[in-house]
């Protein structure tokens, strides 16, 4: 039985993770540019889904679809795909493949079909699966998030309890390459419950890594209230990166509160100042166009963008109501012409990148130099 993986640029790290997990149980995922027999697997986000919808529906092979969009919208996806892997795939996908090989079609928790679904019974333990094998990926050091930001799919997919890969396992994989880069919702939360930092554990990890370490920057980030003298000293003392990436998201405390962000704009500005004073460039995310954002809220965001841009770089996203999130089904509000002007001028000056007018860009790989 040949099992294929549909090549999708935005899903490269998922391929690395799932190929490694499948290899461990004897399955080799062949990358393919179109669906092919016997089975083709997909990982879709909500921007890529329309592009692959018809291809999957018309495929002349068994189709298995996972990823953030399939997890949030498994009912819709199971109407045109044969199987939908809901949530984490490391355990569920190999189990489904084993069933398909022997011609069984048993109900598997975590796999939705057109007429059956039951959630997976447990969460993946990160140490039980390698982060990658021969297809290089970033090392996922933590999964899950205790916060519930209204626009974010992460806790919906991975839950609110943070799980961590052990230091020994991280070191085993990260030291294979000249650069160590990590996947985590908040790098400064490594080893903790996600709310109360354990910088001692991070230092223990960083001490054991060789080569160049990039921590709290692409492809991961940190939360602003975790930025302090102690955490910044870990970056200056052990890491190669001279930038730190974090989300402020809005310049309005009313919006931050409504999003359940768990921090204020003053804390985000203070984090940027601390980075700047330490010689680290803050790279700060903002989202514009929340459905309940008033003109005054948006002006406060534009003002915060200008303030932070004096110290570092800005990445702006236009709000997208992602399925499965508390704000699913809402609509982005329009941008004020003054907001567009501020973003445009900062972009021309090399201080700002992003997708305030083209939200789909957010889903493609970004890297601020
Ligand atoms: S935006 Fe970050 S902090 Fe908020 S829920 Fe998502 S992963 Fe957690």
Boltz pocket constraint, residues with backbone or C-beta under 6 A from the ligand:
constraints:
  - pocket:
      binder: B
      contacts: [[A, 145], [A, 146], [A, 147], [A, 148], [A, 149], [A, 152], [A, 153], [A, 154], [A, 155], [A, 185], [A, 223], [A, 261]]
      max_distance: 6.0
